[in-house]
C-alpha cells in the first residue's frame, strides 16, 4: 500500500492564548513505563476524530476546553463548520466506544499565511473532562532536543484491524537538514492519510506537549518519511485574533 507523505507543523508561542486549566495529563498512559504496545482507552485523551457525514476524515488535538487544532489541508473541500463534528474519547472507528462524546463545530478558522496549514475548530459546547478526554499542553517555544522520544497517533482505514483501532508510532527527534533552525524533524515513520491533522506528542517535565501537527502533502511515496516541523511563529498575531 502506498503511504502518503506527511510533514509536521511546529507549534510555538503563537498558541499562548490557549490557556487550559490543566493540560498534558494522561493518567491511563503507560508509555513511559514500558506498557503494552496496543493503544487502550484514555492513552491519548486529547485525540480527536474529525468527522464529515459520519466518517473519519482527519485527526485533531484538543488544545483547550473548546478548541481543537488540526491541519487546514483537511478542509480544502468543505470549510463549513456545520458539515463537521468532532469526536473525543474515541478508541475505535468501528466498534464500541463507551467514553466518547460527539460535539458540533461552530467555527473553523484557517490560516491564510504562506507556508502554514493550521486550522482551529471551535466546539459548540466544551466536553466534560475525564481520564479519557483531556487537553494537551501547547509548546510555548519549548525545544525538543535531538534524541527526544515522541509519538504520532491517528486512525487509518488501512491499519488497526477491522475495528480501526487508534494507531501510535514512536519516533525520535533528529537533526534537520536544509531546514530552518526552529523546525522539528523526526526519524522516518510511515503514516497514512487518516493521520493528517493529528498530533506529534513529546513528554517533558511531567506533562505531554504538542510538538507539531501532522499534515498530508500532495505527493505519494513508496516508503517511510521523516516528519518535518514547519515553524508557525509567524502565526502568532493570527491566532490572537481567532
C-alpha positions as CSV (number, residue, x, y, z in Angstrom):
1,X,0.0,0.0,0.0
2,X,1.3,3.4,-0.9
3,X,1.8,5.8,2.0
4,X,1.0,9.5,2.0
5,X,3.9,11.8,2.7
6,X,3.2,13.8,5.9
7,X,5.0,16.7,7.5
8,X,4.7,18.3,10.8
9,X,3.7,21.9,11.7
10,X,5.8,23.0,14.6
11,X,4.0,24.9,17.3
12,X,5.3,27.8,19.4
13,X,4.1,30.8,21.4
14,X,1.6,31.6,18.7
15,X,-0.8,29.5,20.7
16,X,-0.1,31.0,24.0
17,X,-3.6,32.4,24.4
18,X,-5.0,28.9,24.7
19,X,-4.9,28.5,28.4
20,X,-6.4,25.2,29.6
21,X,-6.8,24.9,33.3
22,X,-5.0,21.6,33.4
23,X,-3.2,20.1,30.4
24,X,-0.9,17.3,29.3
25,X,-2.0,14.8,31.9
26,X,-2.8,11.2,30.7
27,X,-3.2,9.1,33.9
28,X,-4.0,6.0,31.8
29,X,-1.0,6.3,29.5
30,X,1.7,3.7,30.4
31,X,4.2,4.5,27.5
32,X,6.8,6.0,29.8
33,X,6.7,2.9,32.0
34,X,7.1,0.5,29.1
35,X,3.5,-0.5,28.9
36,X,1.7,-2.6,26.2
37,X,2.2,-1.7,22.6
38,X,-1.5,-1.8,22.0
39,X,-3.4,1.5,22.3
40,X,-6.1,1.4,25.0
41,X,-8.9,3.8,26.1
42,X,-7.5,7.0,27.6
43,X,-4.0,6.6,26.4
44,X,-4.0,9.7,24.3
45,X,-7.0,11.6,25.8
46,X,-6.6,14.7,23.6
47,X,-7.0,12.8,20.3
48,X,-9.9,14.0,18.2
49,X,-11.6,12.4,15.2
50,X,-12.8,15.0,12.8
51,X,-15.9,13.6,11.1
52,X,-17.8,14.6,7.9
53,X,-21.0,12.8,7.1
54,X,-20.3,10.4,10.0
55,X,-17.0,9.3,8.6
56,X,-13.5,9.9,9.9
57,X,-11.6,12.3,7.7
58,X,-8.7,13.7,9.8
59,X,-7.2,13.7,13.2
60,X,-7.1,16.7,15.6
61,X,-5.9,17.6,19.1
62,X,-7.9,19.1,22.0
63,X,-5.7,22.1,23.0
64,X,-8.3,23.9,25.1
65,X,-11.7,23.2,26.6
66,X,-13.4,24.3,23.5
67,X,-10.7,24.3,20.8
68,X,-9.3,21.6,18.5
69,X,-6.2,22.2,16.4
70,X,-5.8,20.4,13.1
71,X,-4.5,20.9,9.6
72,X,-6.1,23.3,7.1
73,X,-5.5,20.7,4.4
74,X,-8.4,18.7,5.9
75,X,-10.9,21.4,4.9
76,X,-9.9,22.1,1.3
77,X,-13.2,20.7,0.1
78,X,-15.5,21.8,2.9
79,X,-14.6,24.6,5.3
80,X,-18.2,24.9,6.5
81,X,-18.4,24.3,10.3
82,X,-21.9,22.8,10.2
83,X,-20.6,20.0,7.9
84,X,-18.3,18.7,10.7
85,X,-18.4,17.1,14.1
86,X,-15.6,16.3,16.5
87,X,-15.5,13.0,18.4
88,X,-13.4,12.9,21.6
89,X,-12.7,9.9,23.8
90,X,-12.7,7.5,20.8
91,X,-10.5,4.5,20.5
92,X,-12.1,2.5,17.6
93,X,-13.6,3.9,14.4
94,X,-15.7,0.7,14.2
95,X,-16.9,-0.7,17.5
96,X,-18.0,0.3,20.9
97,X,-16.5,3.4,22.5
98,X,-18.1,3.9,26.0
99,X,-16.1,7.1,26.8
100,X,-16.7,9.1,23.6
101,X,-18.6,12.2,23.0
102,X,-19.6,13.9,19.7
103,X,-19.6,17.7,19.5
104,X,-20.8,20.1,16.9
105,X,-18.4,22.7,15.4
106,X,-19.4,26.4,15.4
107,X,-16.4,27.9,13.6
108,X,-13.4,26.8,11.6
109,X,-10.6,29.3,11.1
110,X,-8.0,28.5,8.5
111,X,-4.6,30.2,8.4
112,X,-4.1,32.3,5.3
113,X,-0.4,32.8,5.9
114,X,2.2,31.4,3.4
115,X,3.8,28.1,4.4
116,X,1.3,27.3,7.2
117,X,-1.6,24.9,7.3
118,X,-3.2,25.4,10.6
119,X,-6.9,25.2,11.4
120,X,-8.7,25.9,14.7
121,X,-12.1,24.4,15.3
122,X,-14.3,25.9,18.0
123,X,-16.7,23.5,19.7
124,X,-20.3,24.3,20.4
125,X,-20.0,23.1,23.9
126,X,-16.9,22.1,25.9
127,X,-16.7,18.4,26.8
128,X,-16.7,17.1,30.3
129,X,-13.1,16.4,31.1
130,X,-12.1,13.0,32.4
131,X,-9.3,10.4,32.2
132,X,-10.5,9.8,28.7
133,X,-10.8,13.4,27.5
134,X,-8.1,16.0,28.4
135,X,-6.4,18.9,26.5
136,X,-2.7,18.6,25.7
137,X,-0.2,21.3,26.6
138,X,0.9,23.5,23.7
139,X,4.5,24.1,23.0
140,X,5.3,27.7,24.2
141,X,8.7,27.8,22.4
142,X,10.0,24.6,24.0
143,X,13.0,22.9,22.5
144,X,12.7,19.2,21.7
145,X,16.3,18.2,21.7
146,X,17.8,15.6,19.3
147,X,17.1,12.1,20.7
148,X,13.9,13.1,22.4
149,X,11.3,10.4,22.1
150,X,7.9,11.5,20.7
151,X,4.8,9.8,19.4
152,X,2.4,10.3,16.5
153,X,-1.1,8.9,16.6
154,X,-4.1,8.6,14.3
155,X,-6.7,6.4,12.6
156,X,-6.5,4.9,9.1
157,X,-8.7,2.5,7.1
158,X,-5.5,0.5,6.3
159,X,-4.5,-0.1,9.9
160,X,-5.9,-1.1,13.3
161,X,-7.8,-4.2,12.1
162,X,-11.5,-4.4,11.4
163,X,-12.3,-2.1,14.2
164,X,-9.7,0.5,13.0
165,X,-8.2,1.0,16.5
166,X,-6.2,4.2,17.1
167,X,-2.6,3.7,16.0
168,X,0.5,5.1,17.5
169,X,4.0,5.4,16.2
170,X,7.1,6.1,18.4
171,X,9.8,8.2,16.8
172,X,12.8,10.3,17.9
173,X,13.8,13.9,17.1
174,X,16.8,14.2,14.8
175,X,18.8,17.0,13.3
176,X,17.1,18.8,10.4
177,X,18.9,19.1,7.1
178,X,18.5,22.1,4.9
179,X,15.6,23.4,7.1
180,X,15.1,26.4,9.3
181,X,16.7,26.2,12.7
182,X,13.3,26.3,14.5
183,X,12.0,23.2,12.7
184,X,11.4,19.8,14.4
185,X,12.4,16.7,12.4
186,X,12.0,13.1,13.3
187,X,13.2,9.7,12.2
188,X,11.4,8.1,9.3
189,X,7.9,6.9,10.0
190,X,5.1,5.6,7.9
191,X,1.8,7.5,8.1
192,X,-1.4,7.3,6.1
193,X,-3.9,9.9,5.1
194,X,-6.1,9.5,8.1
195,X,-3.3,10.6,10.4
196,X,-3.4,14.1,8.9
197,X,-4.3,16.8,11.4
198,X,-3.3,14.6,14.3
199,X,-0.5,15.3,16.9
200,X,3.2,14.8,17.3
201,X,3.5,14.5,21.1
202,X,6.5,14.7,23.3
203,X,6.8,14.3,27.1
204,X,8.7,16.9,29.2
205,X,8.7,18.0,32.8
206,X,5.8,15.7,33.8
207,X,3.4,16.7,31.0
208,X,2.7,15.9,27.4
209,X,3.2,18.7,24.9
210,X,2.0,19.1,21.3
211,X,5.2,19.5,19.2
212,X,3.5,19.5,15.9
213,X,0.5,18.8,13.6
214,X,0.7,16.1,11.0
215,X,-0.2,17.4,7.6
216,X,-0.6,15.5,4.3
217,X,1.5,16.6,1.3
218,X,0.2,16.4,-2.2
219,X,2.7,13.7,-3.2
220,X,2.6,9.9,-2.6
221,X,5.7,7.9,-1.9
222,X,6.6,4.2,-1.5
223,X,8.2,4.3,1.9
224,X,8.6,5.9,5.3
225,X,9.2,9.7,5.6
226,X,10.7,11.7,8.4
227,X,8.2,14.1,10.0
228,X,9.5,17.6,9.5
229,X,8.2,20.6,11.5
230,X,7.5,23.9,9.9
231,X,7.6,26.9,12.2
232,X,4.3,28.7,13.0
233,X,5.9,31.5,14.9
234,X,4.7,33.9,12.1
235,X,1.1,33.0,13.0
236,X,1.2,34.5,16.5
237,X,-0.8,37.5,15.6
238,X,-3.3,35.5,13.6
239,X,-4.0,33.1,16.5
240,X,-4.5,36.0,18.9
241,X,-7.4,37.2,16.8
242,X,-9.2,33.8,16.2
